Amino acid sequence: MKKFFINIPLLALCATLTLVSCNTTKNADTNLPKDISERPADEDSQKYEQAQLDKLKASIQSETAKEKCDNASDWTFAPMGAKACGGPQQYIAYPKKIETIIHPRIEEYTQKVKAFNEKYNITSDCMMITPPTSVKCIAGKALLITPEQ
């Protein structure tokens, strides 16, 4: 019985120390450096600039994709982007009714890609992309028709 009364304060002490140590580990890592993947991107880095280009390209593509293609004669296409060797990266179809809005954005994207290629000495495959001959509407989506098709 005497050992039992000695063990109670010992157990209480161990339990208290355990609870206190668990509580301090929650706050201990607040002063540690963050993981490199969580670090904000440097605005002068190639990765950051590529992400900005990708964002601009995605916004242009989403703007054209939300338009329904019912009549192919209401649509046209333009080169978009720039390969390091010259020539466009791709062609994009868009409705003529938004040409005044979308065409300057396509040009902006193309100029930014050219500057990016020069700044970071980007190389490309130098394959020429065949320009489309027309636009065709299939299931409400615009499809570019090339001579090979």
LINQUITA-V393119 format. One record per pair of residues at least 4 apart in sequence whose ideal C-beta (glycine too) atoms are under 6 Angstrom apart, sorted by the first residue. I is the first residue (numbers start at 1). J is the second residue. If there is no record, write none. Layout:
BEGIN
i: {I:I}
j: {J:J}
END
This chain:
BEGIN
i: {7:24:34:41:43:46:49:53:56:57:60:61:64:67:68:69:69:69:69:72:72:72:74:74:75:75:75:75:76:77:77:77:77:77:78:79:79:80:80:80:81:81:81:81:81:82:82:82:83:83:83:84:84:84:84:85:85:87:91:91:93:93:93:94:98:99:117:130:132:132:132:133:133:134:135:136:136:138:145}
j: {11:28:38:48:48:120:116:112:109:109:105:65:94:95:140:137:140:141:142:135:136:137:95:96:93:95:135:142:96:91:93:132:135:144:106:88:91:90:92:106:88:89:90:110:113:110:113:114:87:89:124:117:122:123:124:124:126:128:132:144:135:142:144:102:102:103:122:146:144:145:146:145:147:145:142:143:145:143:149}
END
